[in-house]
Amino acid sequence: MRLGVMANGAISDYVWLKSICVQLDGLICADGGANHAYVAGFTPKMIVGDLDSVKPEVLKYYMELGVPVHRFAVEKDETDLQLALGEAIELGAKQIVLLGAVGNRIDHVLGNISLLVFLHTHGVKGVILDEHNELSLAEAEVTINGTPGEEVSLLPLTAAVTGIWTENLKYPMQGGEFKLGNPRGISNVLMAESARVTMEQGLLLVIKSRD
């Protein structure tokens, strides 16, 4: 099952958002993510969080539709998005698309990227999408699909990623290594409709971007 989890980050293109949501098996909203779902015209499976950012009229609308609301205290160890991801895992999701997970707060953005590791440890494939970026986590091997000329960045999420081999990227690597503090994997380029990256050890953040 492929579920979407909507956070309250920046979304400006609701036509794009609708095109993503129609491909999902369901949507869970993390607090103010329900505001985005409301504008896009989608009814979530549930709303999760401390409810400090969802608009009262939006919350009322969904509650009247019978959407379950799981409310938590404001002071808690987990973020609203992590709680919503936990609910998606409980529902049996094998793939989770994180929407509204990127915005002006860099602390939130970095925290949300770290949740890709949280999903990975639970055996779930996660991807963060916004209008310009696609972020995912890779271990051992990954195939990157896209259009020739698209930019792809490869960044280590562990101290080092070793034994890296790439195919169909403009700047190849043969048995190389990425280390934290040296972002040499920024702005590579797809040379075909798919590229392959293998690695011996470590976790790699794969970012496909367009301006």
C-alpha positions in Angstrom: 0.0 0.0 0.0 1.2 3.5 -1.0 0.1 6.2 1.4 0.7 9.9 1.5 1.4 11.8 4.7 0.8 15.6 4.4 2.6 18.0 6.6 2.1 21.8 7.0 5.1 22.9 4.9 5.1 25.1 1.8 2.8 24.1 -1.0 1.9 26.6 -3.7 0.9 24.4 -6.7 -2.3 22.6 -5.9 -2.7 21.3 -9.4 0.6 19.5 -8.9 -0.5 18.3 -5.4 -3.7 16.9 -6.8 -1.8 15.0 -9.5 0.2 13.3 -6.7 -2.7 12.6 -4.4 -4.8 10.8 -7.0 -2.0 8.2 -7.3 -2.1 7.3 -3.6 -4.0 4.7 -1.8 -4.9 7.2 0.9 -3.8 10.3 2.8 -3.0 11.0 6.4 -2.6 14.6 7.6 -0.2 15.7 10.2 -1.9 18.6 11.9 -1.9 21.6 9.6 -1.3 19.3 6.6 -5.1 19.1 6.7 -5.2 22.7 5.5 -3.5 21.6 2.3 -5.7 18.6 1.9 -8.8 20.8 2.2 -7.6 23.2 -0.5 -6.7 20.3 -2.8 -10.2 18.7 -2.2 -9.0 15.5 -0.6 -10.5 13.8 2.5 -7.8 12.2 4.7 -8.0 8.8 6.4 -7.2 10.6 9.7 -5.7 13.8 11.2 -2.9 13.3 13.7 -1.1 15.8 15.9 -1.4 18.5 18.6 -3.8 20.4 16.3 -2.1 23.8 16.9 -1.8 24.6 13.2 -4.9 23.1 11.5 -7.5 25.8 10.9 -10.6 25.4 13.1 -13.0 25.5 10.2 -11.0 22.8 8.4 -10.9 20.6 11.5 -14.6 21.1 11.9 -15.3 20.2 8.3 -13.4 17.0 8.4 -14.8 16.0 11.8 -18.3 16.4 10.4 -17.3 14.1 7.6 -16.3 11.5 10.2 -12.6 11.7 9.7 -10.8 10.2 12.8 -8.8 12.8 14.7 -5.9 11.5 16.9 -4.9 14.4 19.2 -1.7 14.6 21.2 -0.2 17.0 23.7 1.8 19.9 22.4 4.7 18.9 24.6 5.8 15.5 23.3 8.9 13.7 22.1 7.7 13.0 18.5 6.8 15.6 15.9 3.3 15.6 14.4 4.8 14.3 11.2 6.5 11.4 12.9 3.3 10.5 14.7 1.5 10.5 11.3 4.1 8.3 9.8 3.7 5.9 12.6 0.0 5.7 11.9 0.7 5.0 8.2 3.1 2.2 9.2 0.4 0.7 11.5 -2.0 0.7 8.5 0.5 -1.4 6.6 2.0 1.1 4.2 5.0 -0.2 2.3 5.6 3.1 0.6 5.0 6.5 2.0 5.1 9.8 0.1 5.8 12.8 2.4 4.1 16.0 1.2 4.4 19.5 2.6 7.6 18.4 4.4 9.7 21.3 3.0 9.4 24.9 3.9 11.0 28.0 5.4 12.0 26.3 8.7 15.4 24.6 8.1 15.2 22.8 11.4 11.9 21.3 10.3 13.2 20.4 6.9 16.3 18.6 8.3 14.1 16.9 10.9 11.8 15.7 8.2 14.7 14.4 6.0 15.9 12.4 9.0 12.4 10.8 9.1 13.5 9.0 5.9 15.9 7.0 8.2 13.0 6.4 10.6 11.0 4.9 7.7 14.0 2.9 6.5 14.5 1.3 9.9 10.8 0.2 9.8 11.3 -1.4 6.4 9.2 1.3 4.6 10.3 3.1 1.5 9.9 6.9 1.9 10.1 9.8 -0.5 9.8 13.5 0.1 8.2 15.4 -2.7 7.6 19.0 -3.4 7.2 21.0 -6.6 10.9 21.0 -7.4 12.5 18.1 -5.5 12.3 14.4 -4.9 14.3 13.1 -1.9 14.8 9.4 -1.0 17.1 7.2 0.9 19.3 4.5 -0.6 21.2 1.6 0.8 23.1 -1.0 -1.2 21.5 -0.1 -4.6 19.2 2.4 -6.2 17.8 3.1 -9.7 17.1 6.7 -10.4 14.5 7.3 -13.1 14.0 10.6 -14.8 14.7 12.6 -17.9 18.2 13.0 -19.4 19.6 16.3 -18.2 17.9 16.3 -14.8 20.1 17.1 -11.9 20.8 14.4 -9.2 22.6 15.0 -6.0 24.0 12.2 -3.8 24.8 13.1 -0.2 25.9 10.8 2.7 23.5 10.4 5.7 26.1 8.4 7.5 29.6 9.4 8.3 30.7 7.8 5.1 29.2 5.9 2.2 31.8 3.6 0.6 32.3 1.4 -2.4 30.1 3.6 -4.7 29.7 2.7 -8.4 27.5 4.7 -10.7 26.0 4.2 -14.2 24.5 6.8 -16.6 25.6 9.8 -14.5 27.6 12.6 -16.1 30.3 12.5 -13.4 30.9 8.8 -12.8 32.3 7.1 -9.7 34.0 3.8 -9.6 34.5 2.4 -6.1 34.5 5.9 -4.6 33.4 7.3 -1.3 31.3 10.2 0.0 32.0 11.6 3.5 30.0 14.0 5.7 31.5 17.5 5.3 32.5 17.1 1.6 29.4 17.5 -0.6 31.1 16.4 -3.8 28.0 14.6 -4.9 26.0 17.8 -5.6 24.6 18.5 -9.0 25.4 15.4 -11.0 23.3 14.9 -14.2 21.2 12.0 -15.6 22.6 10.9 -19.0 19.8 8.5 -19.7 16.2 7.8 -18.5 17.6 5.8 -15.6 20.8 5.7 -13.7 22.0 3.0 -11.2 24.0 3.6 -8.1 25.4 0.8 -5.9 27.3 1.1 -2.6 29.0 -1.3 -0.2 28.2 0.5 3.1 26.3 3.5 4.3 23.1 5.4 3.7 22.8 7.8 0.8 20.4 10.7 0.3 19.3 10.9 -3.3 17.9 14.2 -4.5 16.5 14.8 -7.9 15.9 18.5 -8.5 14.6 20.9 -11.1 14.4 24.7 -11.1 
